[in-house]
Amino acid sequence: MSFFSGVPFFTLMTLLLLPALFLGLRGKAIGPYGLFASLVMILAVLAGTPLQLAWLGAYLLWESLLVCLYIPLRQKKGPVPWYYALALFLSLIPLLLMKWSEVTTLSLFSFLGLSYLTFRVAQIIIETYDGLISSLSLPAFWAFLLFFPTFSAGPIDRSRRFEEDFRRRYTRDEYLTLLGDGLEQLLIGLVYKFVLSALAFRLLSLCEPKGGLLLALAYGWCYGIYMFFDFAGYSRMAVGCAYILGVRTPGNFHLPFLSRDMKDFWNRWHITLSHWFRDYLFSRFLMRGIKGKWFKSRLSGACWAFLLNMLVMGAWHGLTLYYLLYGLYHGVLLAATEVYQKKCPFYKKYRNCTWYGLLSWFVTLNLVMVGFLIFSGALFT
């Protein structure tokens, strides 16, 4: 069984959502039941791979201990930088070991969903250091970490926002609205993933990425369209399922192929991932660099921050060459976009013209599709 795929999953999902629907319509808290439903679903999905279950259990124990130790330490000692750095590093160790396993014969912390769980724990550590989180109950932490609609592939929620929904009791009318929105998201997601994504995959199978420039571009286009409908479909189903469980998980896509430039694209594509990196890596690296006078100007700092941000994002996807190149490619494009928009008189003169908007959209779209060609790995196999 796998998440949001196959009859067994959707059958169990339906059975687990029915009690949530009953609780919501009666104005009861759904959060505690959501934790129970998540445990049942994860056990069912990972039942055939006991080693993954064991690694998940070890991970949950490790991160729970870390969070329970660091939050009161931060309250007692204040924002001590080296305590914070140590806690953040310790939270990343399972992911680092898993990534190391990708390029060695080791197999450490290799279980479904680890990459996304790491974002959640790291966000808690970072915001604890910032003073935004002063307490967190273990049930709420486990519910946030194990929430099954977003367990394996996001969207990436934030703990404070999640906890508000976890503890919330909806009125009947509020829940009916949430239920309707959730069912709509589920149905759209099903069409995206199992109809439109399947059609795009058929087109993809007709393209030969090494058959020349035009065929390579065609492959990139087909792969990009396939990726969108497959991943956006998955994300919509996850959001719809989360709504029914009373959690307003943020959306992941907003018309990404209508983007007018690369910065606009990353505000529309895999939004919860790109915003996580923006808030917790890009902005912090840039501000630290400005305070430390690492850069000649704020613009050069932004360029270096874009490069670092996207290289780390590429490495997060995997340590294979094409993922790293994908990150570098987008880092260069974002840095170039920043310089162009800040320094180019042509952009400042014509950016509000209709013809410029259409041209910018066309160029951006093709640059995005070249990125998908790199990301696919088809040129390297």
C-alpha positions as CSV (number, residue, x, y, z in Angstrom):
1,M,0.0,0.0,0.0
2,S,1.2,3.5,-0.7
3,F,-0.2,7.0,0.1
4,F,-3.0,8.2,-2.2
5,S,-2.6,5.3,-4.6
6,G,-4.6,2.1,-5.1
7,V,-7.9,0.7,-3.8
8,P,-6.6,-0.5,-0.4
9,F,-5.4,3.0,0.5
10,F,-8.6,4.8,-0.5
11,T,-10.7,2.2,1.2
12,L,-8.9,2.6,4.5
13,M,-8.8,6.4,4.1
14,T,-12.6,6.5,3.7
15,L,-13.1,4.4,6.8
16,L,-10.8,6.6,8.8
17,L,-12.4,9.8,7.6
18,L,-15.9,8.8,8.5
19,P,-15.5,9.2,12.3
20,A,-13.8,12.5,11.7
21,L,-16.8,13.6,9.7
22,F,-19.1,12.5,12.6
23,L,-17.0,14.4,15.1
24,G,-16.8,17.6,13.0
25,L,-20.6,17.7,12.4
26,R,-21.2,17.3,16.1
27,G,-18.9,20.2,17.0
28,K,-16.3,17.9,18.7
29,A,-12.5,18.3,18.6
30,I,-11.1,16.2,15.7
31,G,-7.4,16.6,16.5
32,P,-6.9,13.7,18.9
33,Y,-8.7,11.4,16.6
34,G,-6.5,12.6,13.7
35,L,-3.5,11.4,15.6
36,F,-5.1,7.9,16.0
37,A,-6.1,7.8,12.3
38,S,-2.5,8.8,11.3
39,L,-1.0,6.0,13.4
40,V,-3.4,3.5,11.9
41,M,-2.7,4.6,8.3
42,I,1.1,4.8,8.7
43,L,1.2,1.3,10.3
44,A,-0.9,0.0,7.4
45,V,1.3,1.6,4.7
46,L,4.5,0.5,6.3
47,A,3.3,-2.9,7.5
48,G,5.1,-4.7,4.7
49,T,8.4,-3.0,5.5
50,P,9.1,-3.6,9.2
51,L,12.6,-2.1,8.9
52,Q,11.1,1.2,7.9
53,L,8.7,1.1,10.8
54,A,11.7,0.5,13.1
55,W,13.6,3.4,11.7
56,L,10.5,5.6,12.0
57,G,10.1,4.6,15.7
58,A,13.8,5.4,16.3
59,Y,13.4,8.7,14.5
60,L,10.3,9.7,16.5
61,L,12.0,8.8,19.8
62,W,15.2,10.8,18.8
63,E,13.3,13.9,17.7
64,S,10.8,13.8,20.6
65,L,13.7,13.7,23.1
66,L,15.5,16.5,21.3
67,V,12.5,18.8,21.3
68,C,11.6,18.0,24.9
69,L,15.1,18.9,26.0
70,Y,15.7,22.0,23.8
71,I,12.4,23.9,24.4
72,P,12.9,24.1,28.2
73,L,16.6,24.7,27.8
74,R,15.8,27.7,25.6
75,Q,13.4,29.1,28.2
76,K,15.9,28.7,30.9
77,K,19.1,29.8,29.2
78,G,17.8,32.2,26.6
79,P,18.9,32.3,22.9
80,V,22.3,30.7,23.3
81,P,23.7,30.4,19.7
82,W,25.7,27.2,20.2
83,Y,22.9,25.4,22.0
84,Y,20.7,26.3,19.0
85,A,23.3,25.2,16.4
86,L,23.8,21.9,18.2
87,A,20.0,21.2,18.5
88,L,19.5,22.0,14.8
89,F,22.4,19.8,13.8
90,L,21.1,16.9,15.9
91,S,17.7,17.3,14.4
92,L,19.3,16.9,10.9
93,I,21.4,13.9,11.7
94,P,18.8,11.3,10.5
95,L,18.4,13.1,7.2
96,L,22.1,13.5,6.7
97,L,22.7,9.8,7.4
98,M,19.9,8.9,5.0
99,K,21.4,11.1,2.3
100,W,24.8,9.6,3.0
101,S,23.2,6.2,2.4
102,E,22.3,7.2,-1.1
103,V,25.9,7.3,-2.1
104,T,27.2,4.4,0.0
105,T,26.2,0.8,0.8
106,L,24.8,1.9,4.1
107,S,21.1,2.0,4.8
108,L,20.5,4.3,7.8
109,F,17.1,6.0,8.6
110,S,15.8,5.0,5.2
111,F,12.0,5.3,5.6
112,L,9.2,6.9,3.8
113,G,8.7,10.6,4.6
114,L,11.9,11.3,6.4
115,S,12.8,14.3,4.2
116,Y,9.5,16.0,4.9
117,L,9.5,15.2,8.6
118,T,12.9,16.8,8.9
119,F,11.4,20.2,7.8
120,R,8.9,20.0,10.5
121,V,11.3,19.3,13.3
122,A,13.8,21.9,12.1
123,Q,11.1,24.5,11.9
124,I,10.2,23.9,15.6
125,I,13.9,24.1,16.6
126,I,14.4,27.4,14.7
127,E,11.2,29.0,16.0
128,T,12.0,27.9,19.5
129,Y,15.3,29.7,19.2
130,D,13.5,32.8,17.8
131,G,11.2,32.8,20.9
132,L,8.1,32.0,18.9
133,I,7.6,28.6,20.5
134,S,7.8,28.3,24.3
135,S,6.0,25.0,24.8
136,L,4.8,22.0,22.8
137,S,2.9,19.0,24.1
138,L,4.1,15.6,22.9
139,P,0.6,14.6,21.5
140,A,0.5,17.8,19.5
141,F,4.1,17.2,18.3
142,W,3.4,13.6,17.3
143,A,0.1,14.7,15.6
144,F,2.0,17.4,13.6
145,L,4.9,15.0,12.7
146,L,2.8,12.0,11.8
147,F,-0.3,13.6,10.2
148,F,-0.9,11.0,7.5
149,P,-2.3,13.2,4.6
150,T,1.1,15.1,4.5
151,F,3.3,12.4,5.9
152,S,5.2,11.2,2.8
153,A,5.3,14.2,0.4
154,G,3.8,17.3,2.1
155,P,2.5,20.0,1.8
156,I,4.8,21.3,4.5
157,D,2.8,22.8,7.3
158,R,4.0,25.0,10.2
159,S,3.6,23.7,13.7
160,R,2.0,26.8,15.3
161,R,-0.6,27.0,12.6
162,F,-1.2,23.2,12.7
163,E,-1.6,23.2,16.5
164,E,-4.3,25.8,16.3
165,D,-6.4,23.5,14.1
166,F,-5.4,20.4,16.2
167,R,-7.1,22.0,19.2
168,R,-9.9,23.7,17.4
169,R,-13.6,22.8,17.7
170,Y,-15.6,23.8,14.6
171,T,-19.2,24.7,14.6
172,R,-21.4,22.6,12.4
173,D,-21.6,25.3,9.7
174,E,-17.9,25.9,9.8
175,Y,-17.1,22.2,9.4
176,L,-19.7,21.8,6.6
177,T,-17.8,24.5,4.7
178,L,-14.5,22.8,5.4
179,L,-15.9,19.5,4.4
180,G,-17.2,20.8,1.1
181,D,-13.8,22.4,0.3
182,G,-12.1,19.2,1.3
183,L,-14.2,17.0,-1.0
184,E,-13.7,19.5,-3.9
185,Q,-9.9,19.3,-3.4
186,L,-10.0,15.5,-3.3
187,L,-12.0,15.2,-6.5
188,I,-9.8,17.7,-8.4
189,G,-6.7,15.8,-7.1
190,L,-8.1,12.5,-8.3
191,V,-8.7,13.9,-11.8
192,Y,-5.2,15.5,-11.9
193,K,-3.3,12.5,-10.7
194,F,-5.2,9.6,-12.3
195,V,-6.5,11.1,-15.5
196,L,-4.4,14.2,-16.6
197,S,-1.1,12.9,-15.2
198,A,-1.7,9.5,-16.9
199,L,-2.3,11.3,-20.3
200,A,0.9,13.4,-19.8
201,F,2.9,10.3,-19.0
202,R,1.7,8.7,-22.3
203,L,3.0,11.8,-24.2
204,L,6.2,11.5,-22.2
205,S,6.8,8.0,-23.4
206,L,6.7,9.1,-27.0
207,C,9.6,11.6,-26.5
208,E,13.3,10.7,-26.8
209,P,15.4,13.2,-24.7
210,K,18.6,12.3,-26.6
211,G,17.1,12.6,-30.1
212,G,18.2,16.2,-30.6
213,L,17.4,19.6,-29.2
214,L,13.7,19.8,-30.2
215,L,13.0,16.3,-28.9
216,A,14.8,17.1,-25.7
217,L,12.8,20.3,-25.2
218,A,9.6,18.3,-26.0
219,Y,10.6,15.8,-23.3
220,G,11.1,18.6,-20.8
221,W,7.7,20.0,-21.6
222,C,6.0,16.7,-21.3
223,Y,7.9,15.8,-18.1
224,G,7.0,19.2,-16.6
225,I,3.3,18.8,-17.4
226,Y,3.4,15.3,-16.0
227,M,5.1,16.4,-12.8
228,F,2.6,19.2,-12.3
229,F,-0.5,17.0,-12.6
230,D,1.0,14.1,-10.7
231,F,2.4,16.2,-7.8
232,A,-0.4,18.9,-7.7
233,G,-2.9,16.0,-7.8
234,Y,-1.3,14.3,-4.9
235,S,-1.1,17.6,-3.0
236,R,-4.7,18.5,-3.6
237,M,-5.8,15.1,-2.3
238,A,-3.6,15.6,0.8
239,V,-5.1,19.0,1.4
240,G,-8.7,17.7,0.9
241,C,-8.1,14.8,3.3
242,A,-6.5,17.2,5.8
243,Y,-9.6,19.5,5.6
244,I,-11.9,16.6,6.5
245,L,-9.7,15.9,9.5
246,G,-10.1,19.5,10.5
247,V,-6.7,20.8,9.5
248,R,-6.5,23.6,7.0
249,T,-3.2,22.4,5.4
250,P,-1.8,25.1,3.0
251,G,-1.9,24.5,-0.8
252,N,1.2,23.7,-2.8
253,F,0.5,25.1,-6.3
254,H,-1.0,28.2,-7.8
255,L,-1.0,28.3,-11.6
256,P,2.8,27.9,-11.8
257,F,2.8,27.8,-15.6
258,L,1.5,31.4,-15.7
259,S,4.6,32.8,-14.0
260,R,6.1,35.9,-15.4
261,D,9.6,35.3,-14.0
262,M,11.6,32.8,-12.1
263,K,10.9,34.4,-8.7
264,D,7.2,34.4,-9.5
265,F,7.5,30.7,-10.5
266,W,8.9,29.7,-7.1
267,N,6.0,31.6,-5.4
268,R,3.6,29.3,-7.3
269,W,5.4,25.9,-7.6
270,H,5.8,23.6,-4.5
271,I,4.9,26.7,-2.5
272,T,5.3,25.2,1.0
273,L,8.8,23.9,0.1
274,S,10.0,27.1,-1.5
275,H,8.6,29.3,1.3
276,W,10.2,27.0,3.9
277,F,13.6,27.6,2.3
278,R,12.9,31.3,1.9
279,D,12.0,31.8,5.6
280,Y,14.5,29.5,7.2
281,L,17.6,29.5,4.9
282,F,17.5,32.3,2.3
283,S,16.4,35.2,4.5
284,R,18.5,34.1,7.5
285,F,21.7,33.6,5.4
286,L,21.1,37.0,3.7
287,M,20.5,38.9,7.0
288,R,23.5,37.3,8.7
289,G,25.6,38.2,5.7
290,I,24.5,41.8,5.7
291,K,25.1,42.1,9.4
292,G,28.5,40.5,9.1
293,K,29.4,42.5,6.0
294,W,30.1,39.4,4.0
295,F,29.0,41.0,0.7
296,K,29.8,44.2,-1.2
297,S,26.1,45.0,-1.6
298,R,22.7,43.7,-0.7
299,L,22.2,42.7,-4.3
300,S,25.3,40.5,-4.3
301,G,24.2,39.0,-1.0
302,A,20.8,38.1,-2.5
303,C,22.6,36.4,-5.4
304,W,24.7,34.3,-3.2
305,A,21.7,33.5,-1.0
306,F,19.7,32.3,-4.1
307,L,22.6,30.1,-5.1
308,L,23.0,28.5,-1.7
309,N,19.2,28.2,-1.2
310,M,18.7,26.3,-4.5
311,L,21.8,24.1,-4.2
312,V,20.6,23.0,-0.8
313,M,17.1,22.4,-2.2
314,G,18.7,20.3,-5.0
315,A,20.7,18.3,-2.5
316,W,17.6,17.7,-0.5
317,H,16.0,16.1,-3.5
318,G,19.0,13.8,-3.8
319,L,22.8,13.8,-4.1
320,T,22.8,12.6,-7.7
321,L,24.4,14.9,-10.3
322,Y,21.1,16.0,-12.0
323,Y,19.4,17.1,-8.8
324,L,22.5,19.2,-7.8
325,L,22.6,20.6,-11.4
326,Y,18.9,21.4,-11.1
327,G,19.4,23.3,-7.9
328,L,22.4,25.2,-9.4
329,Y,20.4,26.0,-12.6
330,H,17.6,27.5,-10.6
331,G,19.9,29.3,-8.3
332,V,21.7,31.0,-11.3
333,L,18.3,31.9,-12.9
334,L,17.0,33.4,-9.7
335,A,20.2,35.4,-9.1
336,A,20.2,36.6,-12.8
337,T,16.5,37.6,-12.4
338,E,17.3,39.6,-9.3
339,V,20.2,41.5,-11.0
340,Y,18.1,42.0,-14.1
341,Q,15.1,43.4,-12.3
342,K,17.2,45.6,-10.0
343,K,19.7,47.0,-12.5
344,C,18.3,46.8,-16.1
345,P,16.7,50.0,-17.4
346,F,14.9,48.0,-20.1
347,Y,13.0,46.0,-17.5
348,K,12.1,49.1,-15.5
349,K,10.8,50.9,-18.6
350,Y,8.7,48.1,-20.2
351,R,7.8,45.7,-17.3
352,N,4.2,47.0,-17.2
353,C,3.6,46.7,-21.0
354,T,1.4,43.8,-22.2
355,W,3.8,42.7,-24.8
356,Y,6.6,42.5,-22.3
357,G,4.5,40.5,-19.9
358,L,3.7,37.9,-22.7
359,L,7.4,37.7,-23.7
360,S,8.5,37.3,-20.1
361,W,5.9,34.6,-19.5
362,F,7.0,32.7,-22.7
363,V,10.7,32.9,-21.8
364,T,10.1,31.9,-18.2
365,L,8.0,28.9,-19.2
366,N,10.7,27.5,-21.4
367,L,13.4,28.1,-18.8
368,V,11.2,26.1,-16.3
369,M,10.8,23.3,-18.8
370,V,14.5,23.1,-19.4
371,G,14.8,22.8,-15.6
372,F,12.4,19.9,-15.6
373,L,14.5,18.2,-18.3
374,I,17.5,18.4,-16.0
375,F,15.4,17.3,-13.0
376,S,14.1,14.2,-14.9
377,G,17.6,12.7,-15.1
378,A,16.9,11.6,-18.7
379,L,20.0,13.3,-20.1
380,F,22.2,11.4,-17.6
381,T,21.0,7.8,-18.1
